[in-house]
Structure formats: C-alpha cells, structure tokens
C-alpha cells in the first residue's frame, strides 16, 4: 500500500490554496513513501504541474537503506515522520539551515470495522508548513 496519492493530493492542493510552488520552500518532506512511493509521488505531482524532485526528501528513505536492509517499499509512516522531524529536521532549524519547509506525514485511517468488512483502507496525508 502506498500513500503517494494522498500525499500528492494534499501537497498540490496546498500549493493551489497558497499560490506557492515547491521552489518557495527549503524542502518538502514526506514520510514514509519509500523508494516506490516516492517515484509515484513524482509522477502524480508532474501531472499537477509541480516538480518536487529537487526539493523533496522522504523520511523512510532517510532512515532506511533499501540496498542494505529488507524494507521493501518502506516502513511506518507515522514512526518515520516522528523520528525524522524530532531529530533531523528540528536540528536543522536550530542550525539555521532551514527557514520554511513543508512536512507531510502519511498514514492510514485504520478501522477494525472496515477491515473486517473487507473495505479498503484509505491513505491520508497531513501537511505542516513549518517556518522559522
């Protein structure tokens, strides 16, 4: 399961609502799309007219090494997001390396009732615009 469609929808809608573009941010973080989901995110954003390739980093790709670890398409979106935000990202703000970022945490709306009824599990994405 990939949460790329939810991330792409949230990010592109934010750009439209705020009349901004990826170039106006130091970086756009997602977590955790993994290698597969990251490529899908780029394709979906290209269709919306936004190029994220030079301004994007994925929390799962920061934590895990696909070449050295058996992580397949990634890890836990909430776990990767929280770990990277609380350490790596906030530290870079303290060091004045960042002034304005987008942080998009991805995950699933899990419902025992829906799962037991064989329903799909919707992917979600929450966006934070963090400024110094």
Secondary structure as UniProt FT lines:
FT   HELIX           4..18
FT   HELIX           22..24
FT   STRAND          27..31
FT   HELIX           34..48
FT   TURN            53..55
FT   STRAND          56..58
FT   HELIX           59..63
FT   TURN            66..68
FT   TURN            72..73
FT   HELIX           77..84
FT   HELIX           85..89
FT   HELIX           90..94
FT   TURN            95..96
FT   STRAND          100..108
FT   HELIX           112..116
FT   TURN            117..118
FT   STRAND          123..131
//
